[in-house]
Amino acid sequence: MVDNGNVLSLLKTELTEQLGGASVDVFSKLNVSDWGAFFRAGVRLDFDHNAIILREGQPGDAIYFLTEGEVRVEQKSFNVSIELARISAGSIFGEMSFLDGANVSASVIAEGYVELVRVADRDLKVLIDEDPQFAIHFYESLAVTLSRRLRATNRIISQLD
């Protein structure tokens, strides 16, 4: 059984592994052509240290691919920001809001200088509608990514009993 003091540490370790760890091949189902289409649909943006890229509770309207730098994922709890994970270059975030249309579940903040590609939901939906192969690869990648996150959460919960 894990005491409450260790829960945050376990969560942070598991989410870091799932979201940006070296052992995770994020969106591995996309091929070179798929990535090309994804990047052409997007806009390159850069952010300085501590810039808020996504704010918890606000509507999500894009998926982001981190091309350079690192971001931290934070959630408010009792008016205190808790760092859940760090995501490094080569990772995607913002996909949960894309899938379910719900508001952003955690803030994403630049940890140093960050470059990314932002693909608006409407542009991604057009790409998915126009290219069935891309759609298959994209949704398969999303399923694998979300499955990894769910497994990480299950491991944490099983240690709380």
C-alpha positions as CSV (number, residue, x, y, z in Angstrom):
1,M,0.0,0.0,0.0
2,V,1.2,3.5,-0.9
3,D,0.8,6.4,1.5
4,N,-0.7,9.7,0.2
5,G,2.7,11.4,0.3
6,N,4.0,9.0,-2.4
7,V,1.0,9.2,-4.7
8,L,2.1,12.4,-6.4
9,S,5.6,11.0,-6.9
10,L,4.2,7.8,-8.4
11,L,1.9,9.8,-10.7
12,K,4.6,12.1,-11.9
13,T,7.0,9.2,-12.6
14,E,4.3,7.2,-14.5
15,L,3.0,10.2,-16.5
16,T,6.5,11.3,-17.4
17,E,7.2,7.8,-18.7
18,Q,4.0,7.8,-20.7
19,L,4.1,11.3,-22.0
20,G,7.7,12.0,-22.8
21,G,10.0,9.2,-21.6
22,A,12.7,7.9,-23.8
23,S,11.1,4.4,-23.9
24,V,7.8,5.7,-25.4
25,D,7.5,6.0,-29.1
26,V,4.7,8.6,-29.4
27,F,2.5,8.4,-32.4
28,S,4.5,5.5,-33.9
29,K,1.7,4.5,-36.3
30,L,2.1,7.7,-38.4
31,N,4.4,7.2,-41.5
32,V,6.5,9.9,-43.2
33,S,3.7,10.9,-45.5
34,D,1.3,11.2,-42.5
35,W,3.8,13.4,-40.6
36,G,4.3,15.6,-43.7
37,A,0.6,16.2,-44.0
38,F,0.3,16.9,-40.3
39,F,3.1,19.5,-40.4
40,R,1.8,21.1,-43.5
41,A,-1.6,21.6,-41.8
42,G,0.1,23.2,-38.8
43,V,1.6,26.5,-37.9
44,R,5.1,26.8,-36.2
45,L,5.1,28.8,-33.0
46,D,7.7,29.6,-30.4
47,F,7.4,30.4,-26.7
48,D,9.7,31.8,-24.1
49,H,10.3,30.3,-20.6
50,N,7.1,30.1,-18.5
51,A,4.8,31.0,-21.3
52,I,1.4,29.3,-20.9
53,I,0.7,27.3,-24.1
54,L,-2.5,25.6,-22.8
55,R,-4.5,26.8,-19.8
56,E,-6.4,24.3,-17.6
57,G,-10.2,24.7,-18.0
58,Q,-10.2,26.6,-21.2
59,P,-11.5,25.1,-24.5
60,G,-9.0,23.1,-26.5
61,D,-8.9,23.9,-30.2
62,A,-5.6,22.3,-31.4
63,I,-3.1,19.5,-31.2
64,Y,0.5,20.4,-30.5
65,F,3.7,18.7,-31.6
66,L,6.7,19.8,-29.6
67,T,9.7,20.2,-32.0
68,E,12.2,21.7,-29.6
69,G,12.5,22.2,-25.9
70,E,10.4,20.9,-23.0
71,V,7.1,21.8,-21.4
72,R,5.7,21.0,-18.0
73,V,2.2,19.8,-17.4
74,E,0.5,21.3,-14.3
75,Q,-2.9,20.9,-12.6
76,K,-4.3,23.1,-9.9
77,S,-5.3,21.4,-6.7
78,F,-6.6,23.6,-3.8
79,N,-5.1,26.7,-5.6
80,V,-1.7,25.1,-5.8
81,S,-0.1,24.1,-9.1
82,I,1.1,20.6,-9.1
83,E,3.6,19.5,-11.8
84,L,2.4,16.2,-13.2
85,A,4.9,15.6,-15.9
86,R,7.4,17.1,-18.3
87,I,7.1,16.5,-22.0
88,S,10.1,16.7,-24.3
89,A,10.6,17.3,-28.0
90,G,9.0,14.7,-30.2
91,S,5.8,14.5,-28.2
92,I,2.2,15.5,-28.9
93,F,-0.2,17.2,-26.4
94,G,-3.7,18.6,-26.6
95,E,-5.1,15.4,-28.1
96,M,-7.6,14.7,-25.3
97,S,-9.6,17.9,-26.0
98,F,-9.5,17.0,-29.7
99,L,-11.1,13.7,-29.1
100,D,-13.8,14.5,-26.6
101,G,-14.3,18.2,-27.1
102,A,-13.9,18.8,-23.4
103,N,-11.9,21.7,-21.9
104,V,-8.2,21.4,-21.4
105,S,-7.5,19.1,-18.3
106,A,-4.1,20.6,-17.4
107,S,-2.0,23.6,-18.1
108,V,1.0,23.2,-20.4
109,I,3.8,25.7,-19.7
110,A,7.1,26.3,-21.6
111,E,10.2,25.2,-19.6
112,G,12.7,27.3,-21.3
113,Y,12.5,28.2,-25.0
114,V,10.0,26.0,-26.9
115,E,9.2,25.5,-30.5
116,L,6.1,23.6,-31.6
117,V,3.7,22.9,-34.5
118,R,0.1,23.8,-33.7
119,V,-2.5,22.0,-35.8
120,A,-6.0,23.5,-35.4
121,D,-8.7,21.0,-34.8
122,R,-10.7,22.1,-37.8
123,D,-7.6,21.6,-40.1
124,L,-6.9,18.2,-38.6
125,K,-10.5,17.2,-39.2
126,V,-10.2,18.2,-42.8
127,L,-7.1,16.2,-43.2
128,I,-8.8,13.2,-41.6
129,D,-11.8,13.5,-43.8
130,E,-9.7,13.9,-47.0
131,D,-7.2,11.1,-46.3
132,P,-8.6,7.8,-44.9
133,Q,-5.1,6.3,-44.5
134,F,-4.0,9.2,-42.4
135,A,-7.2,8.9,-40.4
136,I,-6.5,5.2,-39.6
137,H,-2.9,5.9,-38.7
138,F,-3.8,9.0,-36.6
139,Y,-6.5,7.3,-34.6
140,E,-4.5,4.2,-34.1
141,S,-1.7,6.3,-32.7
142,L,-4.1,8.1,-30.4
143,A,-5.5,4.8,-29.1
144,V,-2.0,3.5,-28.3
145,T,-1.0,6.7,-26.6
146,L,-4.2,6.9,-24.5
147,S,-3.9,3.1,-23.7
148,R,-0.4,3.7,-22.3
149,R,-1.7,6.6,-20.1
150,L,-4.6,4.5,-18.8
151,R,-2.2,1.6,-18.0
152,A,0.0,4.1,-16.1
153,T,-3.0,5.4,-14.1
154,N,-4.1,1.8,-13.4
155,R,-0.6,1.0,-12.0
156,I,-0.8,4.0,-9.7
157,I,-4.4,3.1,-8.5
158,S,-3.5,-0.5,-7.9
159,Q,-0.7,0.6,-5.5
160,L,-3.1,2.8,-3.5
161,D,-5.2,-0.2,-2.3
